[in-house]
């Protein structure tokens, strides 16, 4: 993305970039935990997590953390690979298995617990990773700070909304996020404080499905206008103005000169 932007700048060509993300999900006390677990699991593992708007880190209010984690782990353990008839496909980039394995090893070495998945598998000549849920995650771990781009969901307990917002914003990325709460008003109040271009409320990764919602990419997640909605087309147009004076009178701002 930087190379494209630099090349475009040298040629004075507009550049519109939507790049990577490290999208957070926040689960507040009072949220529907079954709904949150189902949505977060899909948001983090659809396309085997190989989507820019994938949920890559989950912050859960401490009083509901264990209940949410149990529901997420149970659901994740029931989701299989496509080679077994499930929905999780293979890893498509050559170097990606090494990145995922390194992130998982780093997390475990620093105290995280793996509840499901947790390793790279080989089937039919390809690399696969089952839905992986980690608990005990924190921001010393690569899996919470660097883009993993795989079906990995690290979960971190937080005291409350303020801490969740601060941790969610503690990232060089700002693509999108998700917030789950008891009411829409509570979710929107937290969502408004997140430094991201789009927030799914009581759902996850909706920018993959709701294409009319215009948004911008914050921070290192991108540059330029929205790739969603009408602006996704209009951003490539250039405007020309024709300013026509049809009066015979001199404009009052012209210099005054003698005839």
Residue pairs with C-beta under 8 A, 6 or more apart in sequence:
1 17
1 19
1 222
1 223
4 15
4 17
5 15
5 17
5 223
8 14
8 15
9 15
14 224
14 235
14 236
15 223
15 224
16 222
16 223
16 224
16 225
16 227
16 235
16 236
17 217
17 222
17 223
17 224
18 52
18 175
18 217
18 221
18 222
18 227
19 52
19 175
19 217
19 220
19 221
19 222
20 52
20 147
20 149
20 173
20 175
20 220
20 221
21 52
21 53
21 54
21 56
21 147
21 173
21 174
21 175
21 176
21 221
22 56
22 57
22 145
22 146
22 147
22 171
22 172
22 173
22 175
23 43
23 53
23 54
23 55
23 56
23 57
23 173
23 175
23 176
23 177
23 178
23 196
23 205
24 55
24 56
24 57
24 58
24 59
24 167
24 168
24 171
24 177
24 178
24 194
25 36
25 40
25 43
25 44
25 55
25 57
25 58
25 59
25 177
25 178
25 179
25 180
25 204
26 58
26 59
26 60
26 161
26 164
26 165
26 168
26 177
26 178
26 179
26 180
26 190
27 33
27 36
27 40
27 58
27 59
27 60
27 61
27 64
27 68
27 180
28 61
28 161
28 164
28 179
28 180
28 181
28 182
28 186
28 187
28 190
29 61
29 63
29 64
29 160
29 182
30 64
30 181
30 182
30 183
30 186
31 64
31 180
31 181
31 182
31 202
32 180
32 202
33 64
33 67
33 68
33 71
34 71
35 180
35 202
36 68
36 180
36 202
37 68
37 71
37 72
37 75
38 75
39 178
39 180
39 200
39 202
39 203
39 204
40 55
40 58
40 72
40 153
40 178
40 180
40 204
41 72
41 75
41 76
41 79
41 131
41 153
42 204
42 205
43 53
43 54
43 55
43 178
43 200
43 203
43 204
43 205
44 54
44 55
44 56
44 58
44 131
44 151
44 152
44 153
44 204
45 54
45 76
45 79
45 87
45 88
45 131
45 151
45 153
46 54
46 87
46 205
46 208
47 54
47 89
48 88
48 89
48 90
48 91
48 128
48 129
48 150
48 151
49 56
49 129
49 148
49 149
49 150
49 151
49 152
50 91
50 92
50 93
50 96
50 149
50 150
51 205
51 208
52 175
52 221
53 175
53 176
53 205
53 207
53 208
54 149
54 205
55 153
55 178
55 204
55 205
56 143
56 147
56 148
56 152
56 153
56 154
57 137
57 143
57 144
57 154
57 156
57 168
58 72
58 153
58 154
58 155
58 156
59 156
59 158
59 163
59 164
59 167
59 168
60 68
60 69
60 155
60 156
60 157
60 158
61 157
61 158
61 159
61 160
61 161
61 164
62 157
62 158
62 159
62 160
65 155
65 157
68 155
69 115
69 133
69 135
69 155
72 133
72 153
72 155
73 115
73 116
73 133
76 115
76 116
76 117
76 131
76 132
76 133
76 153
77 116
77 131
79 86
79 87
79 88
79 130
79 131
80 86
80 87
80 88
80 130
81 88
81 89
81 121
81 123
81 128
81 130
82 88
82 89
82 90
83 90
83 123
83 124
83 128
88 128
88 129
88 130
88 131
88 151
89 128
90 123
90 126
90 127
90 128
91 97
91 100
91 120
91 126
91 127
91 128
91 129
91 150
93 149
96 127
96 149
96 150
97 120
97 127
97 129
99 148
99 149
99 150
100 120
100 129
100 148
100 149
100 150
100 152
101 119
101 120
102 142
103 141
103 142
103 143
103 146
103 148
103 150
103 152
104 114
104 118
104 119
104 132
104 134
104 143
104 152
106 141
106 142
106 143
107 134
107 137
107 141
107 142
107 143
107 154
108 114
108 118
110 138
110 140
110 141
111 136
111 138
112 134
112 135
112 136
112 137
112 141
112 143
112 154
113 134
113 135
113 136
114 132
114 133
114 134
115 133
115 134
115 135
116 130
116 131
116 132
116 133
117 129
117 130
117 131
117 132
117 133
117 151
117 152
118 130
118 132
118 134
119 129
120 127
120 128
120 129
121 127
121 128
121 129
121 130
122 128
129 150
129 151
129 152
130 151
131 151
131 153
132 150
132 151
132 152
132 153
133 153
133 155
134 143
134 152
134 153
134 154
134 155
135 155
136 156
137 143
137 144
137 154
137 155
137 156
138 144
138 156
139 145
139 167
139 170
141 154
142 148
143 152
143 154
144 154
144 156
145 171
147 173
156 167
158 164
158 167
161 190
164 190
165 190
165 193
165 194
168 177
168 194
169 193
169 194
169 195
171 219
172 219
172 220
173 218
173 219
173 220
173 221
174 195
174 196
174 197
174 217
174 218
174 219
174 220
174 221
175 196
175 197
175 198
175 217
175 218
175 221
175 222
176 196
176 197
176 198
176 199
176 200
176 205
176 207
176 215
177 191
177 194
177 196
177 198
177 199
177 200
178 199
178 200
178 201
178 203
178 204
178 205
179 187
179 188
179 190
179 191
179 194
179 199
179 200
179 201
179 202
180 187
180 202
181 187
181 190
181 201
181 202
184 201
184 202
187 201
187 202
188 201
191 199
191 201
195 218
195 219
196 218
196 221
197 215
197 216
197 217
197 218
197 221
197 222
198 206
198 207
198 213
198 215
200 206
200 207
206 213
207 213
207 215
207 228
210 228
211 228
211 229
212 228
212 229
213 228
213 229
214 226
214 228
214 229
214 230
214 231
214 232
215 226
215 228
216 222
216 225
216 226
217 223
224 235
225 231
225 232
225 234
225 235
226 232
226 235
245 251
